[in-house]
Amino acid sequence: MAAATPEEMASWPAPNFEDPERRDGIVIGMAAPTLALVVVIATMRFYGRGVLRNALGKDDWMMFAAAVRLAQYSTLQRSSWLVPNLCSIYCF
């Protein structure tokens, strides 16, 4: 992808740092159902493998770690726009 030309940059609107357009509803609308689905699937897997079969493996714990990271990322998503460099510290 080529860089923007000076003429294209001149046609861009000025940035609005005072009252920017918010998209919190879209982010929450996508993150909440995804997080709920992950929690349900991870719970079913842990119950099936841990309680019924008594055979939790490394893959189950990796799934648990991924679910925790998803929860952290989902909750920090809104804050990353409000506090500079927050997501670069906490979101991998």
mmCIF file as gemmi writes it, N, C-alpha and C atoms, coordinates in Angstrom:
data_model
loop_
_atom_site.group_PDB
_atom_site.id
_atom_site.type_symbol
_atom_site.label_atom_id
_atom_site.label_alt_id
_atom_site.label_comp_id
_atom_site.label_asym_id
_atom_site.label_entity_id
_atom_site.label_seq_id
_atom_site.pdbx_PDB_ins_code
_atom_site.Cartn_x
_atom_site.Cartn_y
_atom_site.Cartn_z
_atom_site.occupancy
_atom_site.B_iso_or_equiv
_atom_site.pdbx_formal_charge
_atom_site.auth_seq_id
_atom_site.auth_asym_id
_atom_site.pdbx_PDB_model_num
ATOM 1 N N . MET Axp A 1 ? 0.835 -1.164 0 1 0 ? 1 A 1
ATOM 2 C CA . MET Axp A 1 ? 0 0 0 1 0 ? 1 A 1
ATOM 3 C C . MET Axp A 1 ? 0.889 1.24 0 1 0 ? 1 A 1
ATOM 4 N N . ALA Axp A 2 ? 0.596 2.157 -0.887 1 0 ? 2 A 1
ATOM 5 C CA . ALA Axp A 2 ? 1.399 3.37 -1.015 1 0 ? 2 A 1
ATOM 6 C C . ALA Axp A 2 ? 1.007 4.39 0.052 1 0 ? 2 A 1
ATOM 7 N N . ALA Axp A 3 ? 1.946 5.244 0.39 1 0 ? 3 A 1
ATOM 8 C CA . ALA Axp A 3 ? 1.673 6.308 1.358 1 0 ? 3 A 1
ATOM 9 C C . ALA Axp A 3 ? 0.766 7.356 0.724 1 0 ? 3 A 1
ATOM 10 N N . ALA Axp A 4 ? 0.031 8.056 1.555 1 0 ? 4 A 1
ATOM 11 C CA . ALA Axp A 4 ? -0.86 9.105 1.071 1 0 ? 4 A 1
ATOM 12 C C . ALA Axp A 4 ? -0.052 10.285 0.534 1 0 ? 4 A 1
ATOM 13 N N . THR Axp A 5 ? -0.566 10.868 -0.51 1 0 ? 5 A 1
ATOM 14 C CA . THR Axp A 5 ? 0.095 12.039 -1.092 1 0 ? 5 A 1
ATOM 15 C C . THR Axp A 5 ? -0.267 13.278 -0.27 1 0 ? 5 A 1
ATOM 16 N N . PRO Axp A 6 ? 0.507 14.342 -0.395 1 0 ? 6 A 1
ATOM 17 C CA . PRO Axp A 6 ? 0.173 15.581 0.333 1 0 ? 6 A 1
ATOM 18 C C . PRO Axp A 6 ? -1.215 16.125 -0.024 1 0 ? 6 A 1
ATOM 19 N N . GLU Axp A 7 ? -1.644 15.937 -1.292 1 0 ? 7 A 1
ATOM 20 C CA . GLU Axp A 7 ? -2.971 16.407 -1.688 1 0 ? 7 A 1
ATOM 21 C C . GLU Axp A 7 ? -4.061 15.618 -0.959 1 0 ? 7 A 1
ATOM 22 N N . GLU Axp A 8 ? -3.847 14.314 -0.824 1 0 ? 8 A 1
ATOM 23 C CA . GLU Axp A 8 ? -4.815 13.489 -0.1 1 0 ? 8 A 1
ATOM 24 C C . GLU Axp A 8 ? -4.85 13.868 1.379 1 0 ? 8 A 1
ATOM 25 N N . MET Axp A 9 ? -3.705 14.093 1.969 1 0 ? 9 A 1
ATOM 26 C CA . MET Axp A 9 ? -3.655 14.486 3.379 1 0 ? 9 A 1
ATOM 27 C C . MET Axp A 9 ? -4.335 15.827 3.611 1 0 ? 9 A 1
ATOM 28 N N . ALA Axp A 10 ? -4.224 16.736 2.659 1 0 ? 10 A 1
ATOM 29 C CA . ALA Axp A 10 ? -4.862 18.054 2.8 1 0 ? 10 A 1
ATOM 30 C C . ALA Axp A 10 ? -6.385 17.937 2.76 1 0 ? 10 A 1
ATOM 31 N N . SER Axp A 11 ? -6.908 16.897 2.108 1 0 ? 11 A 1
ATOM 32 C CA . SER Axp A 11 ? -8.362 16.732 2.008 1 0 ? 11 A 1
ATOM 33 C C . SER Axp A 11 ? -8.967 16.047 3.234 1 0 ? 11 A 1
ATOM 34 N N . TRP Axp A 12 ? -8.144 15.521 4.124 1 0 ? 12 A 1
ATOM 35 C CA . TRP Axp A 12 ? -8.652 14.849 5.316 1 0 ? 12 A 1
ATOM 36 C C . TRP Axp A 12 ? -9.262 15.862 6.278 1 0 ? 12 A 1
ATOM 37 N N . PRO Axp A 13 ? -10.306 15.461 7.008 1 0 ? 13 A 1
ATOM 38 C CA . PRO Axp A 13 ? -10.859 16.393 8.012 1 0 ? 13 A 1
ATOM 39 C C . PRO Axp A 13 ? -9.895 16.54 9.193 1 0 ? 13 A 1
ATOM 40 N N . ALA Axp A 14 ? -10.029 17.643 9.891 1 0 ? 14 A 1
ATOM 41 C CA . ALA Axp A 14 ? -9.175 17.886 11.063 1 0 ? 14 A 1
ATOM 42 C C . ALA Axp A 14 ? -9.544 16.896 12.173 1 0 ? 14 A 1
ATOM 43 N N . PRO Axp A 15 ? -8.568 16.389 12.939 1 0 ? 15 A 1
ATOM 44 C CA . PRO Axp A 15 ? -8.886 15.454 14.016 1 0 ? 15 A 1
ATOM 45 C C . PRO Axp A 15 ? -9.701 16.136 15.118 1 0 ? 15 A 1
ATOM 46 N N . ASN Axp A 16 ? -10.603 15.381 15.711 1 0 ? 16 A 1
ATOM 47 C CA . ASN Axp A 16 ? -11.471 15.907 16.759 1 0 ? 16 A 1
ATOM 48 C C . ASN Axp A 16 ? -11.078 15.25 18.076 1 0 ? 16 A 1
ATOM 49 N N . PHE Axp A 17 ? -10.198 15.896 18.833 1 0 ? 17 A 1
ATOM 50 C CA . PHE Axp A 17 ? -9.74 15.349 20.103 1 0 ? 17 A 1
ATOM 51 C C . PHE Axp A 17 ? -10.621 15.784 21.268 1 0 ? 17 A 1
ATOM 52 N N . GLU Axp A 18 ? -11.425 16.819 21.08 1 0 ? 18 A 1
ATOM 53 C CA . GLU Axp A 18 ? -12.273 17.33 22.152 1 0 ? 18 A 1
ATOM 54 C C . GLU Axp A 18 ? -13.481 16.428 22.398 1 0 ? 18 A 1
ATOM 55 N N . ASP Axp A 19 ? -14.188 16.063 21.343 1 0 ? 19 A 1
ATOM 56 C CA . ASP Axp A 19 ? -15.395 15.244 21.458 1 0 ? 19 A 1
ATOM 57 C C . ASP Axp A 19 ? -15.397 14.209 20.332 1 0 ? 19 A 1
ATOM 58 N N . PRO Axp A 20 ? -14.545 13.173 20.425 1 0 ? 20 A 1
ATOM 59 C CA . PRO Axp A 20 ? -14.446 12.21 19.32 1 0 ? 20 A 1
ATOM 60 C C . PRO Axp A 20 ? -15.696 11.336 19.216 1 0 ? 20 A 1
ATOM 61 N N . GLU Axp A 21 ? -15.89 10.784 18.029 1 0 ? 21 A 1
ATOM 62 C CA . GLU Axp A 21 ? -16.99 9.853 17.812 1 0 ? 21 A 1
ATOM 63 C C . GLU Axp A 21 ? -16.732 8.585 18.619 1 0 ? 21 A 1
ATOM 64 N N . ARG Axp A 22 ? -17.728 8.154 19.388 1 0 ? 22 A 1
ATOM 65 C CA . ARG Axp A 22 ? -17.575 6.986 20.256 1 0 ? 22 A 1
ATOM 66 C C . ARG Axp A 22 ? -18.219 5.776 19.596 1 0 ? 22 A 1
ATOM 67 N N . ARG Axp A 23 ? -17.605 4.629 19.757 1 0 ? 23 A 1
ATOM 68 C CA . ARG Axp A 23 ? -18.157 3.38 19.234 1 0 ? 23 A 1
ATOM 69 C C . ARG Axp A 23 ? -18.205 2.325 20.327 1 0 ? 23 A 1
ATOM 70 N N . ASP Axp A 24 ? -18.467 2.768 21.546 1 0 ? 24 A 1
ATOM 71 C CA . ASP Axp A 24 ? -18.513 1.842 22.67 1 0 ? 24 A 1
ATOM 72 C C . ASP Axp A 24 ? -19.593 0.781 22.495 1 0 ? 24 A 1
ATOM 73 N N . GLY Axp A 25 ? -20.741 1.177 21.964 1 0 ? 25 A 1
ATOM 74 C CA . GLY Axp A 25 ? -21.84 0.233 21.798 1 0 ? 25 A 1
ATOM 75 C C . GLY Axp A 25 ? -21.48 -0.918 20.879 1 0 ? 25 A 1
ATOM 76 N N . ILE Axp A 26 ? -20.784 -0.635 19.801 1 0 ? 26 A 1
ATOM 77 C CA . ILE Axp A 26 ? -20.378 -1.673 18.863 1 0 ? 26 A 1
ATOM 78 C C . ILE Axp A 26 ? -19.36 -2.609 19.507 1 0 ? 26 A 1
ATOM 79 N N . VAL Axp A 27 ? -18.401 -2.031 20.222 1 0 ? 27 A 1
ATOM 80 C CA . VAL Axp A 27 ? -17.37 -2.847 20.879 1 0 ? 27 A 1
ATOM 81 C C . VAL Axp A 27 ? -17.994 -3.761 21.929 1 0 ? 27 A 1
ATOM 82 N N . ILE Axp A 28 ? -18.867 -3.205 22.757 1 0 ? 28 A 1
ATOM 83 C CA . ILE Axp A 28 ? -19.52 -4.015 23.789 1 0 ? 28 A 1
ATOM 84 C C . ILE Axp A 28 ? -20.438 -5.042 23.158 1 0 ? 28 A 1
ATOM 85 N N . GLY Axp A 29 ? -21.138 -4.648 22.09 1 0 ? 29 A 1
ATOM 86 C CA . GLY Axp A 29 ? -22.033 -5.576 21.397 1 0 ? 29 A 1
ATOM 87 C C . GLY Axp A 29 ? -21.319 -6.755 20.762 1 0 ? 29 A 1
ATOM 88 N N . MET Axp A 30 ? -20.069 -6.595 20.398 1 0 ? 30 A 1
ATOM 89 C CA . MET Axp A 30 ? -19.303 -7.699 19.823 1 0 ? 30 A 1
ATOM 90 C C . MET Axp A 30 ? -18.537 -8.468 20.896 1 0 ? 30 A 1
ATOM 91 N N . ALA Axp A 31 ? -17.987 -7.764 21.872 1 0 ? 31 A 1
ATOM 92 C CA . ALA Axp A 31 ? -17.144 -8.414 22.875 1 0 ? 31 A 1
ATOM 93 C C . ALA Axp A 31 ? -17.95 -9.223 23.88 1 0 ? 31 A 1
ATOM 94 N N . ALA Axp A 32 ? -19.09 -8.722 24.314 1 0 ? 32 A 1
ATOM 95 C CA . ALA Axp A 32 ? -19.867 -9.415 25.346 1 0 ? 32 A 1
ATOM 96 C C . ALA Axp A 32 ? -20.379 -10.786 24.886 1 0 ? 32 A 1
ATOM 97 N N . PRO Axp A 33 ? -21.008 -10.9 23.712 1 0 ? 33 A 1
ATOM 98 C CA . PRO Axp A 33 ? -21.44 -12.246 23.291 1 0 ? 33 A 1
ATOM 99 C C . PRO Axp A 33 ? -20.272 -13.198 23.031 1 0 ? 33 A 1
ATOM 100 N N . THR Axp A 34 ? -19.179 -12.661 22.492 1 0 ? 34 A 1
ATOM 101 C CA . THR Axp A 34 ? -18.008 -13.515 22.251 1 0 ? 34 A 1
ATOM 102 C C . THR Axp A 34 ? -17.44 -14.022 23.565 1 0 ? 34 A 1
ATOM 103 N N . LEU Axp A 35 ? -17.336 -13.153 24.54 1 0 ? 35 A 1
ATOM 104 C CA . LEU Axp A 35 ? -16.827 -13.541 25.85 1 0 ? 35 A 1
ATOM 105 C C . LEU Axp A 35 ? -17.762 -14.542 26.518 1 0 ? 35 A 1
ATOM 106 N N . ALA Axp A 36 ? -19.064 -14.326 26.409 1 0 ? 36 A 1
ATOM 107 C CA . ALA Axp A 36 ? -20.033 -15.268 26.988 1 0 ? 36 A 1
ATOM 108 C C . ALA Axp A 36 ? -19.921 -16.638 26.335 1 0 ? 36 A 1
ATOM 109 N N . LEU Axp A 37 ? -19.759 -16.667 25.026 1 0 ? 37 A 1
ATOM 110 C CA . LEU Axp A 37 ? -19.6 -17.938 24.311 1 0 ? 37 A 1
ATOM 111 C C . LEU Axp A 37 ? -18.329 -18.658 24.746 1 0 ? 37 A 1
ATOM 112 N N . VAL Axp A 38 ? -17.247 -17.919 24.903 1 0 ? 38 A 1
ATOM 113 C CA . VAL Axp A 38 ? -15.986 -18.521 25.349 1 0 ? 38 A 1
ATOM 114 C C . VAL Axp A 38 ? -16.139 -19.101 26.753 1 0 ? 38 A 1
ATOM 115 N N . VAL Axp A 39 ? -16.806 -18.378 27.635 1 0 ? 39 A 1
ATOM 116 C CA . VAL Axp A 39 ? -16.993 -18.871 29.004 1 0 ? 39 A 1
ATOM 117 C C . VAL Axp A 39 ? -17.822 -20.156 28.997 1 0 ? 39 A 1
ATOM 118 N N . VAL Axp A 40 ? -18.887 -20.196 28.204 1 0 ? 40 A 1
ATOM 119 C CA . VAL Axp A 40 ? -19.729 -21.403 28.141 1 0 ? 40 A 1
ATOM 120 C C . VAL Axp A 40 ? -18.936 -22.584 27.587 1 0 ? 40 A 1
ATOM 121 N N . ILE Axp A 41 ? -18.229 -22.391 26.504 1 0 ? 41 A 1
ATOM 122 C CA . ILE Axp A 41 ? -17.475 -23.486 25.888 1 0 ? 41 A 1
ATOM 123 C C . ILE Axp A 41 ? -16.347 -23.957 26.804 1 0 ? 41 A 1
ATOM 124 N N . ALA Axp A 42 ? -15.623 -23.022 27.416 1 0 ? 42 A 1
ATOM 125 C CA . ALA Axp A 42 ? -14.535 -23.414 28.311 1 0 ? 42 A 1
ATOM 126 C C . ALA Axp A 42 ? -15.068 -24.152 29.54 1 0 ? 42 A 1
ATOM 127 N N . THR Axp A 43 ? -16.196 -23.706 30.068 1 0 ? 43 A 1
ATOM 128 C CA . THR Axp A 43 ? -16.796 -24.383 31.217 1 0 ? 43 A 1
ATOM 129 C C . THR Axp A 43 ? -17.227 -25.798 30.858 1 0 ? 43 A 1
ATOM 130 N N . MET Axp A 44 ? -17.86 -25.953 29.705 1 0 ? 44 A 1
ATOM 131 C CA . MET Axp A 44 ? -18.277 -27.293 29.266 1 0 ? 44 A 1
ATOM 132 C C . MET Axp A 44 ? -17.069 -28.203 29.065 1 0 ? 44 A 1
ATOM 133 N N . ARG Axp A 45 ? -16.002 -27.666 28.502 1 0 ? 45 A 1
ATOM 134 C CA . ARG Axp A 45 ? -14.803 -28.476 28.265 1 0 ? 45 A 1
ATOM 135 C C . ARG Axp A 45 ? -14.157 -28.892 29.586 1 0 ? 45 A 1
ATOM 136 N N . PHE Axp A 46 ? -14.031 -27.938 30.521 1 0 ? 46 A 1
ATOM 137 C CA . PHE Axp A 46 ? -13.439 -28.283 31.814 1 0 ? 46 A 1
ATOM 138 C C . PHE Axp A 46 ? -14.297 -29.288 32.562 1 0 ? 46 A 1
ATOM 139 N N . TYR Axp A 47 ? -15.61 -29.144 32.484 1 0 ? 47 A 1
ATOM 140 C CA . TYR Axp A 47 ? -16.487 -30.099 33.148 1 0 ? 47 A 1
ATOM 141 C C . TYR Axp A 47 ? -16.361 -31.484 32.5 1 0 ? 47 A 1
ATOM 142 N N . GLY Axp A 48 ? -16.394 -31.524 31.193 1 0 ? 48 A 1
ATOM 143 C CA . GLY Axp A 48 ? -16.314 -32.807 30.488 1 0 ? 48 A 1
ATOM 144 C C . GLY Axp A 48 ? -14.982 -33.505 30.674 1 0 ? 48 A 1
ATOM 145 N N . ARG Axp A 49 ? -13.913 -32.764 30.556 1 0 ? 49 A 1
ATOM 146 C CA . ARG Axp A 49 ? -12.598 -33.4 30.657 1 0 ? 49 A 1
ATOM 147 C C . ARG Axp A 49 ? -12.148 -33.559 32.101 1 0 ? 49 A 1
ATOM 148 N N . GLY Axp A 50 ? -12.501 -32.607 32.957 1 0 ? 50 A 1
ATOM 149 C CA . GLY Axp A 50 ? -12.008 -32.648 34.329 1 0 ? 50 A 1
ATOM 150 C C . GLY Axp A 50 ? -12.854 -33.482 35.262 1 0 ? 50 A 1
ATOM 151 N N . VAL Axp A 51 ? -14.162 -33.355 35.175 1 0 ? 51 A 1
ATOM 152 C CA . VAL Axp A 51 ? -15.05 -34.058 36.096 1 0 ? 51 A 1
ATOM 153 C C . VAL Axp A 51 ? -15.432 -35.429 35.563 1 0 ? 51 A 1
ATOM 154 N N . LEU Axp A 52 ? -15.886 -35.468 34.316 1 0 ? 52 A 1
ATOM 155 C CA . LEU Axp A 52 ? -16.375 -36.737 33.776 1 0 ? 52 A 1
ATOM 156 C C . LEU Axp A 52 ? -15.242 -37.714 33.426 1 0 ? 52 A 1
ATOM 157 N N . ARG Axp A 53 ? -14.188 -37.219 32.825 1 0 ? 53 A 1
ATOM 158 C CA . ARG Axp A 53 ? -13.104 -38.116 32.388 1 0 ? 53 A 1
ATOM 159 C C . ARG Axp A 53 ? -11.883 -38.049 33.28 1 0 ? 53 A 1
ATOM 160 N N . ASN Axp A 54 ? -11.788 -37.02 34.123 1 0 ? 54 A 1
ATOM 161 C CA . ASN Axp A 54 ? -10.64 -36.836 35.008 1 0 ? 54 A 1
ATOM 162 C C . ASN Axp A 54 ? -9.332 -36.83 34.217 1 0 ? 54 A 1
ATOM 163 N N . ALA Axp A 55 ? -9.32 -36.063 33.125 1 0 ? 55 A 1
ATOM 164 C CA . ALA Axp A 55 ? -8.161 -36.062 32.235 1 0 ? 55 A 1
ATOM 165 C C . ALA Axp A 55 ? -7.88 -34.665 31.687 1 0 ? 55 A 1
ATOM 166 N N . LEU Axp A 56 ? -7.623 -33.713 32.556 1 0 ? 56 A 1
ATOM 167 C CA . LEU Axp A 56 ? -7.251 -32.38 32.085 1 0 ? 56 A 1
ATOM 168 C C . LEU Axp A 56 ? -5.821 -32.417 31.567 1 0 ? 56 A 1
ATOM 169 N N . GLY Axp A 57 ? -5.616 -31.82 30.396 1 0 ? 57 A 1
ATOM 170 C CA . GLY Axp A 57 ? -4.284 -31.797 29.8 1 0 ? 57 A 1
ATOM 171 C C . GLY Axp A 57 ? -3.788 -30.379 29.614 1 0 ? 57 A 1
ATOM 172 N N . LYS Axp A 58 ? -2.619 -30.27 28.987 1 0 ? 58 A 1
ATOM 173 C CA . LYS Axp A 58 ? -2.018 -28.962 28.739 1 0 ? 58 A 1
ATOM 174 C C . LYS Axp A 58 ? -2.899 -28.11 27.823 1 0 ? 58 A 1
ATOM 175 N N . ASP Axp A 59 ? -3.557 -28.748 26.874 1 0 ? 59 A 1
ATOM 176 C CA . ASP Axp A 59 ? -4.409 -28 25.965 1 0 ? 59 A 1
ATOM 177 C C . ASP Axp A 59 ? -5.587 -27.358 26.691 1 0 ? 59 A 1
ATOM 178 N N . ASP Axp A 60 ? -6.095 -28.009 27.728 1 0 ? 60 A 1
ATOM 179 C CA . ASP Axp A 60 ? -7.19 -27.431 28.502 1 0 ? 60 A 1
ATOM 180 C C . ASP Axp A 60 ? -6.721 -26.193 29.26 1 0 ? 60 A 1
ATOM 181 N N . TRP Axp A 61 ? -5.545 -26.262 29.819 1 0 ? 61 A 1
ATOM 182 C CA . TRP Axp A 61 ? -5.018 -25.116 30.552 1 0 ? 61 A 1
ATOM 183 C C . TRP Axp A 61 ? -4.646 -23.977 29.611 1 0 ? 61 A 1
ATOM 184 N N . MET Axp A 62 ? -4.217 -24.297 28.398 1 0 ? 62 A 1
ATOM 185 C CA . MET Axp A 62 ? -3.949 -23.255 27.399 1 0 ? 62 A 1
ATOM 186 C C . MET Axp A 62 ? -5.25 -22.57 26.99 1 0 ? 62 A 1
ATOM 187 N N . MET Axp A 63 ? -6.324 -23.35 26.871 1 0 ? 63 A 1
ATOM 188 C CA . MET Axp A 63 ? -7.627 -22.771 26.547 1 0 ? 63 A 1
ATOM 189 C C . MET Axp A 63 ? -8.09 -21.85 27.678 1 0 ? 63 A 1
ATOM 190 N N . PHE Axp A 64 ? -7.855 -22.262 28.904 1 0 ? 64 A 1
ATOM 191 C CA . PHE Axp A 64 ? -8.212 -21.434 30.059 1 0 ? 64 A 1
ATOM 192 C C . PHE Axp A 64 ? -7.415 -20.126 30.041 1 0 ? 64 A 1
ATOM 193 N N . ALA Axp A 65 ? -6.121 -20.219 29.765 1 0 ? 65 A 1
ATOM 194 C CA . ALA Axp A 65 ? -5.279 -19.018 29.711 1 0 ? 65 A 1
ATOM 195 C C . ALA Axp A 65 ? -5.738 -18.083 28.593 1 0 ? 65 A 1
ATOM 196 N N . ALA Axp A 66 ? -6.111 -18.649 27.45 1 0 ? 66 A 1
ATOM 197 C CA . ALA Axp A 66 ? -6.593 -17.831 26.342 1 0 ? 66 A 1
ATOM 198 C C . ALA Axp A 66 ? -7.915 -17.147 26.707 1 0 ? 66 A 1
ATOM 199 N N . ALA Axp A 67 ? -8.782 -17.842 27.42 1 0 ? 67 A 1
ATOM 200 C CA . ALA Axp A 67 ? -10.06 -17.254 27.838 1 0 ? 67 A 1
ATOM 201 C C . ALA Axp A 67 ? -9.825 -16.104 28.819 1 0 ? 67 A 1
ATOM 202 N N . VAL Axp A 68 ? -8.876 -16.262 29.718 1 0 ? 68 A 1
ATOM 203 C CA . VAL Axp A 68 ? -8.557 -15.192 30.664 1 0 ? 68 A 1
ATOM 204 C C . VAL Axp A 68 ? -8.004 -13.981 29.923 1 0 ? 68 A 1
ATOM 205 N N . ARG Axp A 69 ? -7.124 -14.214 28.965 1 0 ? 69 A 1
ATOM 206 C CA . ARG Axp A 69 ? -6.561 -13.102 28.184 1 0 ? 69 A 1
ATOM 207 C C . ARG Axp A 69 ? -7.636 -12.393 27.37 1 0 ? 69 A 1
ATOM 208 N N . LEU Axp A 70 ? -8.585 -13.165 26.819 1 0 ? 70 A 1
ATOM 209 C CA . LEU Axp A 70 ? -9.676 -12.554 26.073 1 0 ? 70 A 1
ATOM 210 C C . LEU Axp A 70 ? -10.513 -11.667 26.992 1 0 ? 70 A 1
ATOM 211 N N . ALA Axp A 71 ? -10.769 -12.131 28.202 1 0 ? 71 A 1
ATOM 212 C CA . ALA Axp A 71 ? -11.538 -11.334 29.155 1 0 ? 71 A 1
ATOM 213 C C . ALA Axp A 71 ? -10.788 -10.052 29.512 1 0 ? 71 A 1
ATOM 214 N N . GLN Axp A 72 ? -9.492 -10.14 29.715 1 0 ? 72 A 1
ATOM 215 C CA . GLN Axp A 72 ? -8.699 -8.952 30.028 1 0 ? 72 A 1
ATOM 216 C C . GLN Axp A 72 ? -8.714 -7.974 28.858 1 0 ? 72 A 1
ATOM 217 N N . TYR Axp A 73 ? -8.518 -8.483 27.679 1 0 ? 73 A 1
ATOM 218 C CA . TYR Axp A 73 ? -8.486 -7.627 26.495 1 0 ? 73 A 1
ATOM 219 C C . TYR Axp A 73 ? -9.839 -6.97 26.259 1 0 ? 73 A 1
ATOM 220 N N . SER Axp A 74 ? -10.912 -7.727 26.454 1 0 ? 74 A 1
ATOM 221 C CA . SER Axp A 74 ? -12.256 -7.191 26.23 1 0 ? 74 A 1
ATOM 222 C C . SER Axp A 74 ? -12.584 -6.077 27.212 1 0 ? 74 A 1
ATOM 223 N N . THR Axp A 75 ? -12.176 -6.228 28.452 1 0 ? 75 A 1
ATOM 224 C CA . THR Axp A 75 ? -12.49 -5.203 29.441 1 0 ? 75 A 1
ATOM 225 C C . THR Axp A 75 ? -11.581 -3.988 29.322 1 0 ? 75 A 1
ATOM 226 N N . LEU Axp A 76 ? -10.374 -4.161 28.816 1 0 ? 76 A 1
ATOM 227 C CA . LEU Axp A 76 ? -9.457 -3.03 28.662 1 0 ? 76 A 1
ATOM 228 C C . LEU Axp A 76 ? -9.639 -2.301 27.339 1 0 ? 76 A 1
ATOM 229 N N . GLN Axp A 77 ? -10.453 -2.852 26.445 1 0 ? 77 A 1
ATOM 230 C CA . GLN Axp A 77 ? -10.59 -2.272 25.113 1 0 ? 77 A 1
ATOM 231 C C . GLN Axp A 77 ? -11.068 -0.822 25.173 1 0 ? 77 A 1
ATOM 232 N N . ARG Axp A 78 ? -12.073 -0.527 25.982 1 0 ? 78 A 1
ATOM 233 C CA . ARG Axp A 78 ? -12.58 0.847 26.075 1 0 ? 78 A 1
ATOM 234 C C . ARG Axp A 78 ? -11.543 1.747 26.737 1 0 ? 78 A 1
ATOM 235 N N . SER Axp A 79 ? -10.872 1.26 27.753 1 0 ? 79 A 1
ATOM 236 C CA . SER Axp A 79 ? -9.889 2.076 28.464 1 0 ? 79 A 1
ATOM 237 C C . SER Axp A 79 ? -8.684 2.405 27.604 1 0 ? 79 A 1
ATOM 238 N N . SER Axp A 80 ? -8.388 1.562 26.621 1 0 ? 80 A 1
ATOM 239 C CA . SER Axp A 80 ? -7.194 1.796 25.804 1 0 ? 80 A 1
ATOM 240 C C . SER Axp A 80 ? -7.32 3.071 24.989 1 0 ? 80 A 1
ATOM 241 N N . TRP Axp A 81 ? -8.558 3.523 24.715 1 0 ? 81 A 1
ATOM 242 C CA . TRP Axp A 81 ? -8.727 4.774 23.993 1 0 ? 81 A 1
ATOM 243 C C . TRP Axp A 81 ? -8.636 5.975 24.921 1 0 ? 81 A 1
ATOM 244 N N . LEU Axp A 82 ? -8.922 5.766 26.198 1 0 ? 82 A 1
ATOM 245 C CA . LEU Axp A 82 ? -8.96 6.884 27.135 1 0 ? 82 A 1
ATOM 246 C C . LEU Axp A 82 ? -7.604 7.169 27.761 1 0 ? 82 A 1
ATOM 247 N N . VAL Axp A 83 ? -6.792 6.146 27.955 1 0 ? 83 A 1
ATOM 248 C CA . VAL Axp A 83 ? -5.488 6.305 28.584 1 0 ? 83 A 1
ATOM 249 C C . VAL Axp A 83 ? -4.416 5.93 27.563 1 0 ? 83 A 1
ATOM 250 N N . PRO Axp A 84 ? -3.535 6.847 27.202 1 0 ? 84 A 1
ATOM 251 C CA . PRO Axp A 84 ? -2.513 6.55 26.198 1 0 ? 84 A 1
ATOM 252 C C . PRO Axp A 84 ? -1.609 5.381 26.626 1 0 ? 84 A 1
ATOM 253 N N . ASN Axp A 85 ? -1.312 4.525 25.702 1 0 ? 85 A 1
ATOM 254 C CA . ASN Axp A 85 ? -0.401 3.393 25.86 1 0 ? 85 A 1
ATOM 255 C C . ASN Axp A 85 ? -0.869 2.345 26.855 1 0 ? 85 A 1
ATOM 256 N N . LEU Axp A 86 ? -2.121 2.358 27.3 1 0 ? 86 A 1
ATOM 257 C CA . LEU Axp A 86 ? -2.595 1.345 28.237 1 0 ? 86 A 1
ATOM 258 C C . LEU Axp A 86 ? -2.633 -0.025 27.573 1 0 ? 86 A 1
ATOM 259 N N . CYS Axp A 87 ? -3.149 -0.081 26.361 1 0 ? 87 A 1
ATOM 260 C CA . CYS Axp A 87 ? -3.271 -1.38 25.699 1 0 ? 87 A 1
ATOM 261 C C . CYS Axp A 87 ? -1.9 -1.907 25.288 1 0 ? 87 A 1
ATOM 262 N N . SER Axp A 88 ? -0.946 -1.042 25.013 1 0 ? 88 A 1
ATOM 263 C CA . SER Axp A 88 ? 0.381 -1.522 24.671 1 0 ? 88 A 1
ATOM 264 C C . SER Axp A 88 ? 1.079 -2.156 25.864 1 0 ? 88 A 1
ATOM 265 N N . ILE Axp A 89 ? 0.624 -1.828 27.071 1 0 ? 89 A 1
ATOM 266 C CA . ILE Axp A 89 ? 1.213 -2.409 28.275 1 0 ? 89 A 1
ATOM 267 C C . ILE Axp A 89 ? 0.505 -3.712 28.646 1 0 ? 89 A 1
ATOM 268 N N . TYR Axp A 90 ? -0.842 -3.707 28.621 1 0 ? 90 A 1
ATOM 269 C CA . TYR Axp A 90 ? -1.603 -4.843 29.138 1 0 ? 90 A 1
ATOM 270 C C . TYR Axp A 90 ? -2.136 -5.778 28.066 1 0 ? 90 A 1
ATOM 271 N N . CYS Axp A 91 ? -2.293 -5.335 26.845 1 0 ? 91 A 1
ATOM 272 C CA . CYS Axp A 91 ? -2.877 -6.184 25.79 1 0 ? 91 A 1
ATOM 273 C C . CYS Axp A 91 ? -1.762 -6.679 24.875 1 0 ? 91 A 1
ATOM 274 N N . PHE Axp A 92 ? -1.536 -7.972 24.871 1 0 ? 92 A 1
ATOM 275 C CA . PHE Axp A 92 ? -0.458 -8.523 24.045 1 0 ? 92 A 1
ATOM 276 C C . PHE Axp A 92 ? -0.939 -8.85 22.671 1 0 ? 92 A 1
